[in-house]
């Protein structure tokens, strides 16, 4: 099972670190090209290689780890997904300029983000429309990216939620999460589970469950 990661920011790089720690092979990519990832792949070792976005997108399981506002541009030139699994690790938030004055009407200003209005739609519903033909599973989005490479913590194992509409795709992602060292918890369909774990306002967003 080949794994591709599109995006090398906090989410993509930390997921790559978890995979490397477990000896799981993956191709990581970004918009700047493989050469820009030389230091990261040198740090991570031989199981993680740098590739183009097209190479990462051709994997059996593809993690989308880019900012929400970048999704239309990143996904516009993709080849047909043909039933491959795409993990939606995104959240509908805008990252704010830290030097800009804080908007007193924005309840998330202190966290440096602003919620993006999707007209009441769950973010994975919108995401699913951008990847026609893919089997979408929502995962790896509900926690601070900086804790992702700490699967074992406080004497227990960190929980990762996942949801989707295709049972086989969910089973594959659940197995991958377990192989990465997490406890994988199925939240059901995309429209139900994705909404529960969606940052910033999902009731399970940011809640750090540990199985003891």
N, C-alpha and C positions, 0 to 999 in steps of 0.2 A: 504494500500500500504506500504510494508516494504521497508526500505531504509538501504543499507549497504555502509560503507566507507572502502576502502582498502588503508591504508596509514594514518599515524597520524602525519606527519610533518606539515609544514605551511599550506598547502592547506587542508588536511584532518581535522586538529584540528580546523581551523577557520570555515570551513563549519559546523562542529559539533557545534561550538559555535552559529552560526546563527540559526541552527535547534533548539538547546536548548532554545534560546531566544524566539522562536515562539512556543515552546512546541511540536515540531515535533519529533517523536521517530525515533531513528536510532541505528544501531550497528556499532561501529568503531573498526578497527583491524589494526594490524601491524605484521611484521615478528617476533617480540620479544615475542608476546603472550599477552593475556588479562591482566596478572598481571602487566605488564609494563605500562598499561594505567590507573591504579588505581587513581593516582592523577588527571588526566584529567577528568575522569568520575565523581569523587567527586566534582570537580569544576563545572561541567556542570549540575549536578542534575539528576533526575530520568528518564528523557526522552532519555538520551544517555547511552547505555550500552556498555561495552567492550566485544568483542567476538574474536573467531579465524578468520583467513582469510576465511576459508571455510564457516563459519557462515555468515559473511558479504557478501560473494559472492553468497549466496543462496537467497538474498533479491530480491524483484521485480525490484527495481532500485538500481544499484550499481555504486558508484562513484569510479573511478580509480584515486587515488591521490598519485602515487609513481613517483619517478624519471624515466626519459625515459630509462636510461641504465638498470634499474631494471625490466622493463616490461617483457622481455622474461622469466626470472627466476620466477617472481611472477605469471605469467599466465600459466606457463608450466603444473602445476598440477591441474588446475581448472576442475571441473565437467562440463558437457555439459551445455551451456547457455540456450538452448531451448527457444529462443525468448525473454529472459528477457532483460531489458534495461540496457545498460552499458553507463554511462557518461564518456566520455574521457576528463579528466581534465588535461591531460599531455601536455607538449611542448618538442620539440626535441632540448633540450639544455643540455650541460654538465656543472655541477657546479665545479668551479676550486678551487684548494687549495689556500686559501688567502695568504699563505706564499711563494708561488712559484713566480718566476720572471714573469712579465707580457710579454706576447707575443705581440710584436708590430704589427704583422700582423692580430691580432684578434680585430675587431672593438668593441667587447663586453667585452673586458678585464676589463674595469673600472667597469662593473656591476657584475664581478665575474663569468661570464658564457661564454660558447663557443657554437656556433651553431653546431649541428650535421648534417652532410651531408646525406640526404636521397635520393640522386640521382635524385632530381627534383620531387619526390613524395610528395604530401601533407601528413602531419604526420598522419591524421586520416585515410588515405588510408592504411598506414602501420599498424596502431593500429587495424583497422577493421580485418586485416588478422590474428591478434593474438587472436581474440575473435570470432572464427567461430560460427555462430548460434545466436549471440547476435544482438540486435537492438541498434546500436551505435548512441549516440547523443553527439556532441562536445559542452561543456559548462564549465563555471567556470575556464577558463584558461587564459583569456586575460588581467587580472588585477593583480597588486601586491597582494599577498595573505593577506597582513596585512590590507587591506581595506575591505576585504570581510564581516567582521562583522559590517560594517557601511553602512547599506543599505540606511538609510536616512541621507543626508548630504547636506550642503549648501542650505537649504530650499527646497530641492527636493529629488528625489529617484534615486538611482544608477541603471544604465542600465547593464544588463547581456545579452550577445549574446548567441544564441544557434543555432545549425544546425544539420541536419541529413537527412537520406533518407527514413525513415519510419514516415509517418504523425502521426500515433497514438502515437508512442514513443515520437516524438517531442511535441505533445500536452501534454503528461504526464509530461515531463520535464519542459515545459513552465509553467504548473500549479504549479509545485513544486517551481520553481524560484519565481513566484508571491507570493506563500505562505511564502517564505523566506523573502519577503519584497522588492524584486527587481522589476524593470520593465523589462520584458523579451522581447527580440527582435529577431525574427526569421530571420536568414541570408540565409535560403535556404538549399540546399543539402550539404552533407559533403565536397565534393570536391570543392564547391564554398565557402560556409560559413566558413568551417574549415580553409581554406587557408587565408581568410580575417582576421580572429581573431587569427591566430597562432603566438605565440611568437617564435622567436624574430622579424621576418621581415614582418609579415602580416600588411597591411595598417591600420587595426583597433586595432592592438596589443598595449596594454598599454594606449589606449585613454580612458579617464574616462568621459563617458557621464552621465549627470544628467538630468532627466526629472523634470522640474519645474511645 
